[in-house]
């Protein structure tokens, strides 16, 4: 297995387009019908870490539950040891569900391109999130249905890319489902149906939390380049994870957006790095607190932290003019009486999201969750950016003006990539684009204020 040496963001996309062009068949829909005589779903996994391997297992279990023909047939990862681990774990499921050979397993930064050039018709994207926009665009260009883990971007450039690719997927009638399992979980679905039907009245406030202890960390080993170490320790670098508010807390933020029926119009955030201060923790924060304001005037308090020994809390809550709900199976009135409680089945949502994906393709009505998860992702990106910069800003300004692309240029496995300093509020700059600089000059403002919120 040969490892690629040099890949820039532009080369990522150019290479993918070339592969897609070679695979296109005139007049044949990319998500062709999976009839009795076909091989069914042939699945490729891009990103063979723990979550990727589990997502592939979830997909296999979903197919078994729904009596759908499906097999994992190709793998791609930057590292050979990760790939071999996934290969062994998935082949252990049996030949009917996984048939992985060295010829269909690829390593290196360009491994995803090689996988997309095979005959897979569904891909699972589970690399560190910084690569998600690149891999998503390549997969859709190549005519593949997609399941992609959340979040789907780490910066504003990635957000805009995912939205555009989601629109292309809709044009090509390709399915796109994201790993926001609460959107497929029965107790959330039934509760949210009642909230949106007015069971708690107009929503006037909300809270969401992902407060927990620390996660795994990989200390640097001799011989690892900067890039190799950061890829293996990806949680702790914004260009790869987006910080934990993006990588993890996006789940809870997505639930509040679901209840509100929109994304917030204004973001004010703070955070810091007090507990995880060693170099093995890169440059991310260990806690955030954010206020999201919606068009209705409703304000949400959002909290997340990863600090060992602190009290844990992972939940959502919305309060309306008639009552309140945890969004996950219970509705109360303001005398603390339970007025409704979900008591139905609650199957594994990590499996159900794949069931829904597969069934939608077979029904000819492919799901497309791309824009929705992109919007929740960018909410968490805005919250991180607000905390890093120490400034509040309007969503409209941020989405139109902030030009942030964190992907390193000319990335290679051997690149020198110094760790960026920890963001200091008041010093960290949100770089605005050229149009904003022109507006500043027209308004008679100093160029040094180009990143300042004018909203």
N, C-alpha and C positions, 0 to 999 in steps of 0.2 A: 504493500500500500504506500503510495507516494504522497508526500506532504507538500502542499503549495508553499512557495516562499513569499511572494509579493502579491497583495491584492488591495487595491484602493477601492473606495466606495463606488467610483465611476466604473471601475473594472468589474466589480461585483455585478452591476446592473447591465453593462454591455455584454458580459459573458452569458448572463441569464437570457437576455433577449435573443442572442444567437442560438442558444440551445432551444428556446421556445420556437424559433423560426424553423429549425430543422425537424421539429416534432409535429408541426401543424399539419392537419389533414383537411383539405378543402371539403366543406359540406358535411363534416362529421362533428357533431357537438362534442366538446371536450369532456362533458360529464355524461357520456353515452350510456344508454340503458343497459342495466346489468341483467340480462336475460338468463334463462335456464341453461343455455349452452355456453355462457361466458364464464370467465374465471372469477367473476364477482369483483369485489373490492380488492385491489392490490395496493397495500399501504406501505409508504416509506416514512421512516422516522428521521427527522433532522434535529439532532441534539439528544445525545444518549445518556444524559445524567439521570439522576433518580426520578425527577418529575417526568422526563421524556419517556423513560422505560415504563413508569407506572401509567402514563397516558396511553401508551401502546397496549398495555395489558387491559386497561379500561375499554379501549376500542374493541379488542378481541372479545371481552366479556359481553359488551353490548351486542355484538354480532351474534354471539351464541344465544343470548336471551331472546333476540328478535328473529332467530332462525335465518340469518343473513349470511351469505357466503363471503368470507373475508380472510385474507392472509397477509401477515407482515412479511414483506419480501426484500426490503432494502433499508440500509442504515447509513447515516452520515454523521460524523462528529469531527471536531478539530483534533481530538486525541485518540490514539489507537487503543489505550487501555480502557477508556470509557466505552468505546465501541465494542470491544471484546466482551466486556461485562454485560452490556445490553444484549449482545448476540447470544451469549450463553443463557441468560435469563429468559429471553423470548423463545429461543429454540426449544427450551424445556417445556413450553406449552404444547408441543406436538406438531407434527408435519401439517396437520390440517389447518393450523392457526398461524404457524410461522415457519418459513423455509428460507433461512438466511445462510448464504455462502460467502466466501471471501470475495468472489467476483462481483457481488452486489452490495458490498460494504466499503465505504470510502472515508478517507481521513484527510484533514487539512482544511484550510480556510475556504478552499473552493470545492469541498466535498459535496455541498448542497447542489452545485451545478451538475455534478456527475450523477447524483441520485435523480434529479429532475429530468435527466436525459434517458432514464429507464422508462419502462412501461407502467409505472405506478399511476393510479388514477385518484389517489387520496394521499395527502401528506400531512404529517403531524409536525408542527413547528414548535420546538421546545429548547432552543438554544438560549443563552442569555439574551434578555429583551432588547439590548442595543442592536442586535442583528435582525430583529423581527421585521422591520419595514423592508429591508433588503430581500430577505428570504420570502416574505409574503408576495412582494411584487414579482419575484422570479417564478414562484409557484403558479401564480395566476397567469402570467405571461405564457407559461408552459402548459396551461390548460388543465391544471390539477385542482380538485376540490381540496379544501384546507380546514384542518382543525389547528388553531394556534393558541398556545398558552398566553395568559395575561402576564404582565401588561404588554401592549403591542408597540410601544415606543418609549424612549427615554428623553426625548427633546421635541421641540416644536416642528423641526423639519421632518422628523419621523411621523408625527401626528398627521401632518398634511399629506405625506406619502401614503399612509395607510388609508386615509379617507379616499384618495384618488384611486388606489388599487381596489378598494371595496366597490367603488362605482364601476370599475372595469369588470370585476367579478360578476356584478349584476348583469352587465351587458352580455357577458359570455355564459350566463346562466350556470355559474359555478357556486357551490356551497361554501360558506364561510361561517364557522362556529368558533367561539372563543372559550377559554377555560374559566368562565364566570359561572360556576356550577350552581350558584344560588338562583340564577335565571331559569334553571331546569329542575329545581327541587320542589317537590309537591307542596310542602308546607309554606314555602315562600310564595309560590305561584298562587295558591288559594288565598293567602293573607293579602297579597298585593292586589288581587282581583277585588277584594272587598274594600281595601283602602281607596283604590281608584274609582270605585263605585260610590264613594262618599260615606263609608261606614264610620269614619272618625271625623267627618266634616272637612272643612278646609284646613290644610296643614299650615300651622303657624310657627312651628319650631321642630328641629330634629337634632339628633346626636348620633355619632358613629365612632366606633373604637376598634383599634387593634393594638392592644397593649399586651406584651408578652416578654418572655426572657430572650436571651441571646440565641443566635443560630450558629451553625457550624462555621468554622473559619479554617483556612488553609495557610499555614505559615510557609514562607518561601524556602525552597530547598536548593541546595547547591546545583548550579548548572541551569537553573530556570532563567530564561530571559524575562525582561519586564512584562512582555505580552503574555508569555506562557503562565507566569505567576498570576497576573491579573485575570486571565481567562479561568484559571482554576480556582480563584478566590473572588469570583465575579460579583458576589453580593455587595462588596465594599467599594465599588467604583461606579460613579454616576454614568459613565459612558456605556457601561454594561448593564447595570441594574436600574439606574434612575434614582437610587437611594431607596430605603425600605418603604417610604411613603408611597412610592410608585410601584415597587415590585410586589408589595403585600397589601397595603391599606387600600389599594384600588378596588378591592372586593367590596368593602363597606361603603366607599364613596359611590360606587356603581349602584348599590341598593338605594341610597338616598336619591340619586338622580332618577332612578326607576319610580320611586314614590312621587317625586316632584314632577315628573314628566318632562324634565329639561335639565340642562346643565346650569350651574350658577352664573351670575352676571358679574360678581366681584369676589376677589380672594384677598384675605389678609392672614398671614401665617407667621409663626415664629418657631424656632427650634434650636437645637444645639447638640454638642458632642461633649458629654461630661463623664460618661462611664467607659465607653469603648474608645480609648485614646491611643492605644498602641499602633505601631505601623502596620501590623497585620490586619487592622480594620480599615485600611485605605484612607478615604477622606470623607466618608458619609457621616451624617448625624445619627444619634441614637434616640432622639425624641423630636416630635413635632406637635404643634397645636394650631389648628386652622379654623378660621371662620369663613364659611361660604355664604354669600348672600344671593338669593334667587330673585327673579323679576317680581314675584308677588310680595317681596319684602321679608319672606321667611328666611331665617338665618339658621345655619347648621354649625354646630361645634363638632369638629373632627379631631380626634386624638390618636396618636400612634407612638409606640416606643418599643425598643428591644433592649431591655435592661434586666439582667438576672437579679432575682430577689424581690423585684417590685410586683405589686399586685397585678394579676392578669385579667384582661377583659376584652372579649371579642364579640361585638354585638352592634345592633342598630336600634334606633327608636325614633318614631315620628309621633308628634302630638298635634291634634287637630281641635277644632272648635267643639266637637262632640265627645272626644275620647282620645286614646293613645294606643299604639301598637308596637310590638317588637319586630314587626315585619316578617316574623318567622313562625307564626302559628297562634298568636294570641292577640286579642283586642280587649281593652279595658274601658270602662267609663271613668268619670272623674271622682267616683266614690271607691275606686279600686276594685270594682266588681268585674269579674271576667264575663264579658258579654258574648264572646265567641272564642272557641279553641279548636284548632285543627286536630282531628283524631283519626285521619285516614292513613293510608300507607305512605311511607317515606323511604323509597328505595335509594340506593347509593347515587347521589347526583353526579359524581365523577363518571359513572357509567351512563346515566340518563342523558347527559349532554351528547354522548356519542350515539346513543340510540336515536335521539332526535335528529342528529346530523345525517345518519345513514338513511333513516326513513324518509327524510325530506328529499334526498337525492333520488331514491327509488320512486317516490311519488311524482317526480318532475316538478316539485315546488321547492327548490333548494333554499335553505335558510341563509340569510346574510346578516351576520351580527357585527360586521367589520366596523361600520361607522359608529355604532353604539359603543363598542368597547374602546374605540379610538377616542371618543368624547370623554368617557370616564377616565381613560388614561391621561388625557391632557389636563383634566382637572387636578389630578395628583401631581403632574408636572408643574402646573401653575402654583400649587401649594408649596412644593419644594422650592421653586424659584422665588416665591414671595418671602419665604423664610431665609433663604440664602442671601437675598438682596436687602432684606429688612425694609420692604416696601409693599404697600397695597396697590392693586391695579385691577382694572376692569378686564373681563374676559375678552371683550371685543377688541380692545387695544392690544392685548397679548397675542391673540390669534392673527391679527393683521400685521403687527409691527415687529414682534420679537423674532429675530433670525438666529435660532440656536440649533447647531448641528454638532453633537458631541463625538461623532465617529472619527477616530484618528485618521489622518490622511496617509495614504500609501502604507497601510497596515501590513506588517509581516510578522511571522512567528518569532523572528529574531530582532524585532524593532526595539530600539531604546524608547521607552515610554515613561518618563518621570511621573510620579504621582502628583496630581494637581494639589495645591494647598487646600486646606479645609476652608470652606466658604465663611467669610466674616461679614455679617450684616453691616451695611453702610459702605463696604468696600467692594463686595461682589457686584459686578456689573451685568445687567441684562442688555446685551447688544441689540440695538434696533437696526432695522434694515435701511437701505439707501433712500427709500421713499420717505421714511421717518426723518432722516437727516435733512432732506429737502424741506419737509414741512417745518422743521425747527428753524431753518434759516429764513423761510418765508415769514414765520411768526416773530422774527427778530430775536430768537433765542440763541444762546451760546451753544456752539457745537458740543461743548463738554457736557451738556445736559441731554444729549441725544437719547440716552436710555431712560430718561426720567418719565414717569407716568404723567401724561397731560390730561387724563380723564378726570 
